[in-house]
């Protein structure tokens, strides 16, 4: 089994460096400012790897609730 954990985090020190850096003009700072109070988000999916197709246990569990 593998855990897939993509995420985005709003860390002031890193955001300040990004804002001052050469790519700061490419960032939508209005969106960052709206999301910053939440601190970030991480999505965890548990995936079973078999000889066949992988099975996303997390997605299947939430689909069953719908």
C-alpha positions in Angstrom: 0.0 0.0 0.0 1.2 3.5 -0.8 0.0 6.8 0.6 -0.2 9.7 -1.8 -0.1 13.1 0.1 -0.1 16.2 -2.1 -0.5 19.4 -0.3 0.0 23.1 -0.2 1.1 25.1 2.8 1.2 28.8 3.4 4.5 29.5 5.3 5.1 33.2 5.8 8.9 33.0 5.5 8.7 31.1 2.2 6.0 33.3 0.8 8.0 36.5 1.7 11.0 35.0 -0.3 8.7 34.1 -3.2 7.2 37.6 -3.3 10.7 39.1 -3.4 12.1 36.6 -5.9 12.1 36.8 -9.7 9.0 34.7 -10.0 6.9 36.6 -7.5 5.1 38.4 -10.3 3.7 35.1 -11.5 1.9 34.3 -8.3 -1.7 35.3 -7.8 -1.2 37.0 -4.4 -4.9 37.8 -4.1 -5.6 34.1 -4.0 -2.7 33.5 -1.6 -4.0 36.2 0.8 -7.5 34.6 0.7 -6.2 31.1 1.5 -3.4 32.0 3.9 -5.6 32.1 7.1 -6.2 28.4 6.6 -2.6 27.5 6.8 -2.8 24.9 4.0 -4.3 21.6 3.1 -3.1 18.1 2.5 -5.0 15.3 0.8 -4.2 11.8 1.8 -5.1 8.9 -0.5 -4.4 5.3 0.4 -3.7 3.3 -2.7 -3.3 -0.5 -2.9 -0.8 -1.6 -5.6 -1.5 -5.0 -7.1 -0.7 -6.9 -10.3 -3.8 -5.3 -11.7 -5.0 -1.7 -11.6 -4.2 0.3 -8.5 -7.2 0.7 -6.1 -7.7 4.1 -4.4 -9.2 3.0 -1.0 -9.9 6.6 0.1 -11.8 7.6 -3.1 -13.8 4.3 -2.9 -14.7 4.9 0.8 -16.0 8.5 0.1 -17.8 7.4 -3.0 -19.7 4.9 -0.9 -21.0 7.7 1.3 -22.5 9.7 -1.7 
